Amino acid sequence: MKNKHPFDDFGINLFSEEVMKEWLPYPIYSKWKTATNKEDALDRPTADAIAHAMKTWAMEKGCTHFTHWFQPLTGSTAEKHDSFIEPGDYNQPISRFSGKSLIKGEGDASSFPSGGLRATFEARGYTYWDCTSPAFIRDNVLCIPTIFVSYNGETLDKKAPLLKSIEAISKQATRIVNLFKDKDIKRVKPMVGLEQEYFLIDKKQYLQRLDLMHTGRTLFGSMPPKSMDIRGHYFGSIPSRVYSFMKDVDEELWKLGIYAKTEHNEVAPCQFELAPLFNEVNIAIDQNLIIMDTLKKQADKHGLVCLLHEKPFQGVNGSGKHNNWSLVTDDGQNLLEPGDRPHENIRFLLFVCAIIEAVDTYPELLRMAASCYGNDYRLGADEAPPAVISICMGDELEIILDKLKNGEHELKNDVETQPYSIANLSYVPKDTSDRNRTSPFAFTGNKFEFRMVGSSRSASTTNIILNTIVADSLSRIADQLQQYKYIDDIRKKALDICRSILQQHHRILFSGDGYSDEWLTEAKKRGLPKIDHYLDSIDSLIDDKAVSMFERNHVFNKVELEARVDILTVEYRKSVKAEVLTLLDISKKEILPALVKEIKFYTDAQNSLGVENQYYQRKIKHLVSLLDSFDSQYHVLKDKMKQRSLHPENCEKAIYLDHIVIPEMKKLREIIDEIEESVSKETYPVPTYDDMFMAMQ
């Protein structure tokens, strides 16, 4: 008998298009397909037929419940489980799932953040089926991807505006493709590949670190003798314990039809990465949220904990979620594919220039979209791009764009990109561009890689903004091109538009070392904003030009944007508050007693000798000095934290925490780290970095 292979179960828990073809009558399937292509709306009989097939398929796989799986403004996912069971004749149980239940759900929305979009007494929130993203089964529950809106229709989630942004960029990109005489194209899809970085640590050690449990990162901890200096971890042999975990993660994701393709050790100790294949952005983000949840659940089964925080360990590389973005037509053409002769590919150059214009016009929005409070500890630390937005196009394309900007008629580049041979391989293709790890926004062959995105974040906000700002630029370009009838005139005008964009926005192009101080100086000369603090980027959402841009592309209205600013600011405040209160609690209950115990040990040792000993005297003096410094800074931080109540306004309180409280928290951390280095291993109350890193070898 042939052994079963994990691939045999690929997609068994996904109500995919292939499954729909099998379970639905063809006319029903055809109507669903038409609806997903935005060519018509689903009627009630069609929805009933799909719901019945979906229920029967799920119950055959052991499901007893279904849920409308949605993405509230918490940044995670939410679900309320309802059973298929209902009373039938003579009060006998039957299973039922109607088209109405599939399409619409209702839940109490009062506890989800809304930023004032609805009052507490207006608790209703409605979920509506996103028929473009397939349903799936997890833990014997049928999960139906949905949007989440208020009673009055305002968006209360991250998926609804994402779908609107997809529609906006599809409309404008299609206009341009059609103008270039590709008339059969009806839609253009933003495609995304999301690389997910994460840390794994032993669960027993995690449970001894209240800072990790309450905040997701260590609030203190000194560097071990061996950390990242030797870099033996990067792409090294995967530890057997981790390999077993990865194997189970892969199999779980494969069952859900997620092509978990790449996994490896990352740079930092205990750090790893998982990357699926590219997908349509809406589905890719759904899958990434499933991946994040799967990593956590599978880690727990293996006695591990998965840390998704951007900077769990100070002094050690943090984690990102690289957002690889491209545009693909409904017949499979990648609009960001330069081809063998990019200098002659005018349509490609036009889309690239539209992206350059968009990024340079709204860098503050992209800085905000990539970040959160935790990402501030990662950006610009020689491990992630700096807090300055720039675009790296690579040598070949940069020369072409520079010639185009200067009005040169011959755009052919002078950079050698021909294939070269290695050993006895006759053909080794060479990419159009290199991969600049220091660039926030880099062209990498046929896509743009946005490297700033934080590992803990939903990628929805990133792609909502990226889709919308590029759609806005494409709209302006299409308006200029549509007045021309003949293709030669369109191509000539397109080059003029590219030239104009490059002359206005060439400052955003930089292909050098983004980590260097020289670049930061140069960026300032160019007038590029450097936003070191995530908090300072949040208000970019309600800048007049941003509000106008979102409204004319029908993605957000002003009220929805103001609500999101309020929610993000509150989220920031709560993150800082949790860290400070946790640090104060650990300091009082664990660090202080350990330090006092260490002083007593050396004092007793000194007294037992009967004579003064220089080593003991010096050690006691140092420890007592640390005790005094610790006690003083503890009370400074505690008092500063209390004074936040003097700032009643949401924004004012957040600014106070950012400018006053966080610096004091860092000072207390420095003292605690010195205490760790000064007391014995037996006395120190929590696992150190060295303990946690070595446990995963």
QUICORCOR-V978315 format. One record per residue. N is the residue number from 1. RES is the residue in one letter. SS is DSSP state (alpha for helix, beta for strand, coil for the rest). PSI is psi in degrees with one decimal (* if undefined). OMEGA is omega in whole degrees, 0 to 359 (NA if undefined). Layout:
n = <N N>
res = <RES RES>
ss = <SS SS>
psi = <PSI PSI>
omega = <OMEGA OMEGA>
//
This chain:
n = <1 2 3 4 5 6 7 8 9 10 11 12 13 14 15 16 17 18 19 20 21 22 23 24 25 26 27 28 29 30 31 32 33 34 35 36 37 38 39 40 41 42 43 44 45 46 47 48 49 50 51 52 53 54 55 56 57 58 59 60 61 62 63 64 65 66 67 68 69 70 71 72 73 74 75 76 77 78 79 80 81 82 83 84 85 86 87 88 89 90 91 92 93 94 95 96 97 98 99 100 101 102 103 104 105 106 107 108 109 110 111 112 113 114 115 116 117 118 119 120 121 122 123 124 125 126 127 128 129 130 131 132 133 134 135 136 137 138 139 140 141 142 143 144 145 146 147 148 149 150 151 152 153 154 155 156 157 158 159 160 161 162 163 164 165 166 167 168 169 170 171 172 173 174 175 176 177 178 179 180 181 182 183 184 185 186 187 188 189 190 191 192 193 194 195 196 197 198 199 200 201 202 203 204 205 206 207 208 209 210 211 212 213 214 215 216 217 218 219 220 221 222 223 224 225 226 227 228 229 230 231 232 233 234 235 236 237 238 239 240 241 242 243 244 245 246 247 248 249 250 251 252 253 254 255 256 257 258 259 260 261 262 263 264 265 266 267 268 269 270 271 272 273 274 275 276 277 278 279 280 281 282 283 284 285 286 287 288 289 290 291 292 293 294 295 296 297 298 299 300 301 302 303 304 305 306 307 308 309 310 311 312 313 314 315 316 317 318 319 320 321 322 323 324 325 326 327 328 329 330 331 332 333 334 335 336 337 338 339 340 341 342 343 344 345 346 347 348 349 350 351 352 353 354 355 356 357 358 359 360 361 362 363 364 365 366 367 368 369 370 371 372 373 374 375 376 377 378 379 380 381 382 383 384 385 386 387 388 389 390 391 392 393 394 395 396 397 398 399 400 401 402 403 404 405 406 407 408 409 410 411 412 413 414 415 416 417 418 419 420 421 422 423 424 425 426 427 428 429 430 431 432 433 434 435 436 437 438 439 440 441 442 443 444 445 446 447 448 449 450 451 452 453 454 455 456 457 458 459 460 461 462 463 464 465 466 467 468 469 470 471 472 473 474 475 476 477 478 479 480 481 482 483 484 485 486 487 488 489 490 491 492 493 494 495 496 497 498 499 500 501 502 503 504 505 506 507 508 509 510 511 512 513 514 515 516 517 518 519 520 521 522 523 524 525 526 527 528 529 530 531 532 533 534 535 536 537 538 539 540 541 542 543 544 545 546 547 548 549 550 551 552 553 554 555 556 557 558 559 560 561 562 563 564 565 566 567 568 569 570 571 572 573 574 575 576 577 578 579 580 581 582 583 584 585 586 587 588 589 590 591 592 593 594 595 596 597 598 599 600 601 602 603 604 605 606 607 608 609 610 611 612 613 614 615 616 617 618 619 620 621 622 623 624 625 626 627 628 629 630 631 632 633 634 635 636 637 638 639 640 641 642 643 644 645 646 647 648 649 650 651 652 653 654 655 656 657 658 659 660 661 662 663 664 665 666 667 668 669 670 671 672 673 674 675 676 677 678 679 680 681 682 683 684 685 686 687 688 689 690 691 692 693 694 695 696 697>
res = <M K N K H P F D D F G I N L F S E E V M K E W L P Y P I Y S K W K T A T N K E D A L D R P T A D A I A H A M K T W A M E K G C T H F T H W F Q P L T G S T A E K H D S F I E P G D Y N Q P I S R F S G K S L I K G E G D A S S F P S G G L R A T F E A R G Y T Y W D C T S P A F I R D N V L C I P T I F V S Y N G E T L D K K A P L L K S I E A I S K Q A T R I V N L F K D K D I K R V K P M V G L E Q E Y F L I D K K Q Y L Q R L D L M H T G R T L F G S M P P K S M D I R G H Y F G S I P S R V Y S F M K D V D E E L W K L G I Y A K T E H N E V A P C Q F E L A P L F N E V N I A I D Q N L I I M D T L K K Q A D K H G L V C L L H E K P F Q G V N G S G K H N N W S L V T D D G Q N L L E P G D R P H E N I R F L L F V C A I I E A V D T Y P E L L R M A A S C Y G N D Y R L G A D E A P P A V I S I C M G D E L E I I L D K L K N G E H E L K N D V E T Q P Y S I A N L S Y V P K D T S D R N R T S P F A F T G N K F E F R M V G S S R S A S T T N I I L N T I V A D S L S R I A D Q L Q Q Y K Y I D D I R K K A L D I C R S I L Q Q H H R I L F S G D G Y S D E W L T E A K K R G L P K I D H Y L D S I D S L I D D K A V S M F E R N H V F N K V E L E A R V D I L T V E Y R K S V K A E V L T L L D I S K K E I L P A L V K E I K F Y T D A Q N S L G V E N Q Y Y Q R K I K H L V S L L D S F D S Q Y H V L K D K M K Q R S L H P E N C E K A I Y L D H I V I P E M K K L R E I I D E I E E S V S K E T Y P V P T Y D D M F M A M Q>
ss = <coil coil coil coil coil alpha alpha alpha alpha coil coil coil coil beta coil coil alpha alpha alpha alpha alpha alpha alpha coil coil alpha alpha alpha alpha alpha alpha alpha alpha alpha alpha alpha coil coil coil coil coil coil coil alpha alpha alpha alpha alpha alpha alpha alpha alpha alpha alpha alpha alpha alpha alpha alpha alpha coil coil coil coil beta beta beta beta beta beta coil beta coil coil coil coil coil beta coil coil beta beta beta coil beta beta beta coil alpha alpha alpha coil beta beta beta coil coil coil alpha alpha alpha alpha alpha beta beta beta beta beta coil coil coil coil coil coil coil coil coil coil coil coil coil coil coil beta beta beta beta beta beta coil coil coil coil coil coil beta beta beta coil coil beta beta beta beta beta beta beta beta beta beta coil coil coil coil beta coil beta coil alpha alpha alpha alpha alpha alpha alpha alpha alpha alpha alpha alpha alpha alpha alpha alpha alpha alpha alpha alpha alpha coil coil coil coil coil coil coil coil beta beta beta beta beta beta beta beta beta beta beta beta beta beta beta alpha alpha alpha alpha coil coil coil alpha alpha alpha alpha alpha alpha coil coil coil coil coil coil coil coil coil coil coil coil coil coil coil coil coil coil coil coil coil coil coil coil alpha alpha alpha alpha alpha alpha alpha alpha alpha alpha alpha alpha alpha alpha alpha alpha coil coil coil coil beta beta beta beta beta beta coil coil coil coil coil beta beta beta beta beta beta coil coil beta beta alpha alpha alpha alpha alpha alpha alpha alpha alpha alpha alpha alpha alpha alpha alpha alpha alpha alpha alpha alpha alpha coil coil beta beta beta beta coil coil coil coil coil coil coil coil coil coil coil coil beta beta beta beta beta beta beta beta beta beta coil coil coil coil beta coil coil coil coil coil coil coil alpha alpha alpha coil alpha alpha alpha alpha alpha alpha alpha alpha alpha alpha alpha alpha alpha alpha alpha alpha coil alpha alpha alpha alpha alpha alpha alpha coil coil coil coil alpha alpha alpha alpha coil coil coil coil coil coil coil coil coil coil beta coil coil beta beta coil coil alpha alpha alpha alpha alpha alpha alpha alpha alpha alpha alpha coil coil coil coil coil coil coil coil coil coil coil coil coil coil beta beta beta coil coil beta beta beta beta coil coil coil coil coil coil coil coil coil coil coil coil beta beta beta coil coil coil coil beta beta beta coil coil coil beta coil coil coil coil coil alpha alpha alpha alpha alpha alpha alpha alpha alpha alpha alpha alpha alpha alpha alpha alpha alpha alpha alpha alpha alpha alpha coil coil coil coil coil alpha alpha alpha alpha alpha alpha alpha alpha alpha alpha alpha alpha alpha alpha alpha alpha alpha alpha alpha alpha alpha alpha beta coil coil coil coil coil coil coil alpha alpha alpha alpha alpha alpha alpha alpha alpha alpha coil coil coil beta coil coil coil alpha alpha alpha alpha alpha alpha alpha alpha alpha coil alpha alpha alpha alpha alpha alpha alpha alpha alpha coil coil coil coil coil alpha alpha alpha alpha alpha alpha alpha alpha alpha alpha alpha alpha alpha alpha alpha alpha alpha alpha alpha alpha alpha alpha alpha alpha alpha alpha alpha alpha alpha alpha alpha alpha alpha alpha alpha alpha alpha alpha alpha alpha alpha alpha alpha alpha alpha alpha alpha alpha alpha alpha alpha alpha coil coil coil coil alpha alpha alpha alpha alpha alpha alpha alpha alpha alpha alpha alpha alpha alpha alpha alpha alpha alpha alpha alpha alpha alpha alpha alpha alpha alpha alpha alpha alpha alpha alpha alpha alpha coil coil coil alpha alpha alpha alpha alpha alpha alpha alpha alpha alpha alpha alpha alpha alpha alpha alpha alpha alpha alpha alpha alpha alpha alpha alpha alpha alpha alpha alpha alpha coil coil coil coil coil coil coil coil coil coil alpha alpha alpha alpha alpha alpha coil coil coil>
psi = <133.2 132.5 144.4 135.6 145.1 -31.6 -21.5 -25.5 9.1 125.1 11.7 -21.1 21.8 126.5 71.0 175.3 -37.3 -41.6 -39.6 -39.4 -37.1 -38.3 -16.7 144.2 145.4 -41.3 -35.1 -46.2 -43.0 -39.9 -38.5 -44.1 -40.3 -38.7 -40.7 -25.7 6.9 26.1 -14.8 168.1 152.7 134.0 169.6 -45.3 -37.3 -43.6 -40.1 -41.9 -42.0 -42.1 -43.3 -44.2 -40.8 -42.8 -46.4 -44.4 -45.3 -41.5 -31.5 -22.4 10.6 6.7 139.7 -15.0 160.7 160.7 145.4 105.8 116.4 174.1 82.1 176.5 13.4 -20.2 -4.8 -154.5 163.2 154.9 143.4 124.2 130.3 139.3 154.5 -14.2 136.9 157.5 135.2 -151.6 142.0 29.4 27.4 140.9 136.9 163.0 136.7 139.7 107.7 167.8 -34.6 -42.6 -32.8 -46.2 -38.5 137.5 160.4 132.2 161.2 113.9 5.8 -26.6 -2.0 143.7 136.1 -10.3 26.8 4.0 -24.0 147.1 163.3 -35.7 -5.4 73.4 -13.0 137.7 140.6 138.1 138.3 133.8 129.9 95.8 -4.0 -10.6 125.7 144.6 159.0 165.6 128.8 129.8 43.3 29.7 130.9 116.2 123.2 110.4 132.7 163.2 168.8 119.0 163.2 175.3 -34.2 1.5 -0.6 145.8 128.5 16.0 -173.8 -17.4 -42.3 -50.5 -27.3 -45.3 -37.5 -39.8 -34.7 -42.9 -39.7 -48.0 -32.1 -44.7 -48.5 -39.3 -38.6 -39.0 -45.8 -43.0 -42.8 -37.0 -27.7 23.6 18.4 72.7 -21.2 -12.1 126.3 -23.0 151.4 129.5 125.7 129.1 142.8 139.1 123.9 114.1 122.7 116.5 150.7 164.1 150.8 132.9 163.2 134.5 -37.0 -40.6 -37.0 -43.2 -11.9 -0.8 96.1 -28.0 -42.2 -40.7 -40.0 -26.2 -14.0 -5.6 161.6 129.9 -4.1 162.1 124.7 157.0 139.8 168.1 -37.4 118.5 -90.5 -1.2 -42.0 -24.0 33.6 -13.6 -36.2 120.5 18.3 -177.6 130.2 126.7 144.6 -37.2 -39.8 -38.3 -40.8 -42.0 -48.4 -38.0 -44.9 -36.7 -48.2 -48.6 -37.4 -42.9 -38.5 -38.3 -27.4 8.0 19.6 121.5 76.0 106.0 -48.1 136.0 141.6 166.1 136.2 -171.5 -44.7 154.5 139.0 11.0 140.2 170.3 145.7 133.7 124.1 175.6 162.6 151.0 170.3 141.0 -39.5 -46.2 -38.9 -39.5 -41.2 -45.6 -38.1 -38.7 -37.1 -41.4 -46.3 -43.4 -39.1 -41.2 -42.9 -45.8 -41.2 -34.7 -43.6 -37.9 -23.3 15.2 26.0 170.0 132.0 123.3 119.8 1.7 146.7 -26.7 73.7 -27.8 119.9 137.9 -3.1 141.6 138.9 -170.7 140.7 179.5 90.3 126.1 98.5 115.1 135.2 174.3 128.0 133.0 166.4 -9.1 14.1 7.9 126.1 113.6 -10.7 17.7 112.9 -25.1 -178.0 -22.1 71.7 -27.8 -16.8 -5.5 83.2 -37.7 -43.4 -48.4 -36.1 -44.0 -39.8 -44.0 -35.2 -40.7 -42.0 -46.1 -44.6 -45.9 -40.4 -25.2 -32.0 51.2 -32.7 -37.7 -40.0 -37.4 -43.3 -42.9 -25.7 -8.9 179.2 -179.2 -43.9 -29.4 -19.4 -28.6 -10.1 -41.9 136.1 18.6 37.0 28.1 -15.7 162.3 157.2 172.9 18.8 124.7 127.2 166.5 131.6 120.8 -13.7 158.5 -48.3 -51.4 -31.7 -38.3 -43.8 -46.1 -36.0 -41.8 -39.7 -42.3 -39.0 1.1 16.3 136.2 -30.8 107.1 -4.6 134.5 165.6 15.5 132.7 118.3 17.4 154.6 150.0 162.3 148.6 130.5 -123.9 19.8 124.6 -20.3 118.2 106.5 149.4 134.2 158.8 -31.0 157.6 173.4 105.7 102.3 -16.4 -4.0 133.6 -32.6 96.9 138.0 127.2 52.0 -57.8 23.2 168.2 134.4 112.9 104.5 -2.6 -17.7 134.6 146.5 -28.3 -9.6 149.9 137.2 4.4 -52.7 -42.1 -48.6 -27.1 -48.7 -43.8 -47.1 -43.6 -42.1 -35.2 -39.3 -40.2 -41.5 -42.7 -35.1 -45.0 -40.6 -44.8 -37.1 -36.1 -34.1 -28.6 -13.8 -7.9 140.3 -39.0 144.4 -36.7 -39.1 -37.9 -44.2 -41.4 -44.3 -37.3 -42.4 -37.3 -40.7 -44.4 -44.9 -44.2 -43.4 -46.2 -35.7 -33.2 -28.2 15.2 -16.7 -24.8 -13.7 124.7 124.4 9.2 -156.6 105.5 -14.2 -15.8 148.6 -31.1 -38.0 -40.0 -37.6 -44.1 -40.4 -38.4 -40.8 -36.8 -11.0 18.2 132.1 137.8 106.0 96.2 -30.2 124.6 -40.0 -36.4 -10.6 -14.0 -41.1 -10.4 -21.3 -28.9 16.1 145.2 -43.1 -32.3 -44.5 -46.6 -42.4 -45.4 -38.0 -41.1 -17.2 4.3 41.0 -49.6 153.0 173.5 -40.0 -41.9 -36.2 -42.6 -38.1 -41.3 -35.8 -44.6 -43.9 -44.4 -36.1 -41.9 -43.3 -41.7 -48.5 -44.5 -34.3 -46.7 -43.6 -46.0 -40.9 -46.3 -47.8 -35.7 -43.9 -41.8 -40.9 -45.7 -39.3 -45.2 -39.1 -18.8 -49.5 -47.3 -50.6 -36.1 -40.5 -42.8 -41.0 -39.5 -39.1 -43.6 -39.2 -48.4 -31.7 -45.1 -38.8 -41.0 -45.4 -31.9 -23.1 -29.6 -11.4 158.4 137.0 127.6 -41.2 -49.2 -42.3 -44.8 -40.7 -45.0 -42.9 -42.6 -43.7 -39.4 -37.0 -41.9 -39.1 -43.7 -45.3 -42.1 -48.3 -42.3 -48.6 -31.5 -46.0 -31.3 -48.6 -42.7 -43.2 -42.2 -37.3 -39.4 -34.0 -6.1 -23.9 -15.9 -7.8 88.5 -28.1 142.4 -51.5 -42.5 -41.7 -40.8 -43.5 -40.7 -45.0 -41.4 -45.0 -29.5 -49.3 -46.2 -43.5 -35.7 -34.0 -39.8 -36.7 -41.5 -37.0 -44.3 -39.1 -42.4 -39.4 -35.9 -35.0 -43.2 -41.3 -13.7 -14.5 164.1 158.5 -35.8 -29.7 -34.8 129.5 -13.7 158.2 136.6 175.1 -43.4 -43.1 -46.6 -38.1 -43.1 -27.6 -18.6 6.3 *>
omega = <182 178 179 180 179 180 180 182 184 176 184 180 181 176 188 177 178 178 179 177 183 189 184 168 186 179 178 177 182 178 177 181 178 180 180 177 178 181 179 179 177 174 185 179 178 179 178 181 179 180 180 180 181 179 182 178 183 182 175 179 174 181 174 184 171 178 169 186 186 188 180 185 170 182 177 179 181 181 172 186 173 181 176 189 176 178 177 179 180 177 177 183 173 176 181 177 186 174 178 179 178 188 189 174 180 178 176 184 191 184 175 179 180 179 179 179 175 180 181 181 174 195 187 171 186 174 180 185 170 187 179 180 188 173 182 181 172 179 178 175 175 183 183 180 184 167 185 184 179 178 181 175 177 181 180 186 180 183 183 177 175 179 178 180 177 179 181 183 177 181 185 178 179 177 183 179 178 178 176 171 172 192 185 180 180 181 172 186 168 181 184 168 185 177 185 175 182 175 172 174 180 185 180 178 177 182 176 180 181 179 177 182 187 187 180 178 176 180 175 180 180 183 178 178 178 178 182 189 183 178 178 183 188 181 180 178 183 179 187 180 180 179 178 176 181 180 180 176 180 184 178 181 179 178 180 178 179 182 174 194 189 175 182 171 174 189 187 173 178 182 184 180 175 180 173 175 178 176 174 194 180 180 180 180 173 181 180 177 175 179 181 180 179 178 181 184 180 177 180 179 181 180 181 172 177 178 180 178 182 185 181 185 180 179 180 180 177 186 176 175 186 186 181 194 176 180 184 179 182 173 170 179 174 184 178 175 185 184 181 182 185 181 178 183 188 179 176 181 180 179 178 181 176 179 177 179 183 182 181 180 185 180 180 179 179 176 178 186 183 200 175 179 183 183 177 181 184 187 175 182 182 178 181 181 177 181 175 179 174 180 173 180 184 188 186 183 179 177 179 182 179 178 178 179 183 176 179 183 179 185 184 184 181 182 180 177 181 176 178 183 178 179 182 173 186 186 175 183 181 183 178 182 175 178 181 183 181 182 177 188 189 173 186 173 177 182 172 179 177 192 186 191 181 187 185 189 163 180 182 184 178 186 172 183 180 179 188 182 177 176 181 178 179 179 179 179 181 178 180 184 190 179 181 186 187 186 179 178 179 181 179 179 179 178 177 178 178 181 180 179 182 178 181 191 182 180 184 184 178 184 182 183 180 178 189 176 180 180 179 177 180 180 178 178 181 181 178 182 174 184 184 185 178 182 182 181 188 182 177 179 183 169 186 182 178 179 179 182 180 182 181 175 174 179 175 164 186 181 179 178 178 178 181 175 179 182 181 179 177 178 178 181 182 178 180 180 180 181 183 182 177 180 179 181 179 180 184 189 184 185 181 178 179 180 178 179 180 177 180 180 182 177 178 179 178 182 182 180 182 177 180 178 186 181 181 180 180 180 180 180 181 181 178 176 176 179 179 180 180 181 181 183 176 182 175 181 180 180 179 180 179 184 177 180 177 181 187 183 183 183 180 180 179 179 178 179 183 187 187 189 183 177 179 176 179 178 178 178 181 179 180 178 177 176 178 182 187 181 183 179 181 184 186 195 187 176 179 175 181 178 184 181 184 181 183 180 NA>
//
